[in-house]
Amino acid sequence: DQLKIVTDAISDLNIDKKKFTPKQMRKMINFNKCFQMKPSSQIEMNVYNKYEELMKELNLLDFEDLLIKTYELFVNSPETLEKYRNKYQYILVDEFQDTNLIQYKIVRALALKTRNIFVVGDDDQSIYSFRGTNYENMQLFKKDFPEYQMIILDQNYRSTQTILDGSNRLIANNENRENKTLFSDI
């Protein structure tokens, strides 16, 4: 559905679909929403605005809108945030390295009162940056919850030590990561 509406926006604006493909424009829209940014070019801004106009006309929200509207509701309605803080007093987030900035802001807002939050993630495994994920959320988490305790699970049960040696050499080049060395008994 989203791709069709992006395609309609491009057509309505008489933009060359070969130069600015609907898939490219959808990716741009999602990325900008995830990072709460504005598009970088005038054409992208026009497509973004037309897309938003069409979505409003059709009374639709995309996935990112659901996240943004939830966060805005928490910011603009402290009583609503308090209701959900009381309802969800314990929060667990798996694959935390694959959350986007808006998702982190929602989780942070919910957890700030009780501080009962448990995140599971590996800063060396963030693979969805093309979908707006933000591995830097791990750094934000450490800053916002300085009382955190870290448990590193460095034993691998799937790969041989030879494979892990190569992996360890490769991931050692990653910036802003926890120092860890994977090992195996296989």
N, C-alpha and C positions, 0 to 999 in steps of 0.2 A: 504494500500500500504506500509506504513512504517513497519508494522509488518511482511509483506512478505520479505521485504529487510533485516530486522534484522534476520529473520529466515534463509535467504540465507547466510548472513554473518556468522552465527553460524555454518551452514552446511559446508561452504567453509573452515572454520577453524577446522573442525572435533571436535567441542566442544560438550559435552554431553548436549542435549537439556532438559533433565530432571533435571540436576543440575543447569544449567543456561538457564532458560526458555526464549523464545523470548519476552514474556510480561515483564519479569523482566529486560531483557537487553534493551528493548525499554524504559522502565521507567528510567533506569539508564542513557541512552543516553539523553533523554529529560531533566532530572534533571541537568545533568552536563552542558548541553548547556544553560539552564535557568540561572544557577548560574556562568557560565563561569569558570567551574572547569574542572579538568582532572579526569578521572576515578581512583578509589582507588586501584584496583588490576591490575595485568598484563593481566589477561584474559579479564577483562572488557575493558582495553585499547585496546587489540587486536580486540575485537568485535566492539568497537567504531570506530577504524581506518578502519576496513574492511567495516563497514557500510558506513562511509564517502566515501571510495573509490568506493563502488557500487553506491552510490547516484551520485557521480561525473560522473561515466561512463554512467549512465542513464539520466544524465542532469536533475536531480531532486533536489528540495529543500523541506525540511519538514517545519512545522510551525515555529519551533524555528529558522531555517535558515533564514526564511523571516524576522524575527525580528532582528536577528544578522546582516544580510546583510544591513538592513535599518539603523541600528545604525552605522555600519562601514561606510556606505555611508555618513552619516552626519559628522562623525569624519574626514574622508579623503577628503571630498569635502565641504568646508565651503560655497561655492556658492550654492550648492544644499540645504544645511541646511538653508541658508538665504532665498532661494526661498520658502521653505515650512514654515518657520517662518512667512514670509509675507502673505502666503496663509491662514495659520491657526493661526490667531492672538488671538483667544479665544478658550480655550481648556477646555472641561468638561470630567472628567473620573468618571464613575459610578462603584460601586463595587471595589473601589480602593484597598481594603484590599486583593483582589484576583489577583492583578497584580504581574508579576514576575520582576526580577531585570532588564532585558533587556527592557521590556515595560516601566518601570520607567525611565530608561536612555533616551529612545526615547522621552517620554513626557517631561522630564526635559530639554532636548536639545531644543525642540520646544518652551517651555515656558520661558526659561531664558531671552530672550530679552524683551518681553512685560510684562511678569509676570502676564498675564491674565489667570489664571488657577483656576479651581474650581473642587475639588475632593469630592466625596461622598463615605463614607466607614465607617465601624465599626470594630475597632481593635479587638473586641470580636467575630467577625463572620468569620474570615479567616478559610475556611474549605478545601481549595484546595492545601495545602502544598505538597501533593503527586504529584501535577502537576507542582511544581516549584514556586508556588506563594510565595510571601515574605511579610508577614505582617509588617516587619520592614521598608518597603517602606514608611509607615506612619511617622516613625521617620526620615527617610531621607528627606521626604517632608518638615517637620518642620525645619530641618537644612538648606535645600537649599532655602526655601522660608520663612524666619523668620517673614515676615510681614503678615503671614496668619492670618485669623480670623476663630475661631472655633464656630460652632453652634451645640449644642448637642440636638438631638431630642430624648428625653427620655420617651415620652409618647407612650405606646404601645396600639394599637387599636384592636389587635387580641386575646390577652390572658387575663386571669383573674389575679388579683393581687396575688392570691395564687401561680399560676404558675410563675409569675415574681419574687416573693419573693425567691422561690427556685433557679431560674435562677440567680438572683442577688448574692445569697450566693456562687453559683458555679463560676461565672465569676469574682468575687472579687479576686479569687486566680490567675488569669492571670497576668503575668508579663508584664511590659512595655505597660500599657493600660491607657487610659484616665479614670479618676474616674467619674463614672456615675451610677445612680440608676434608673432602669426602673420602671415606674408606669403605672397603668391602671385605668380607670373609670368603667370597666366592672365588 
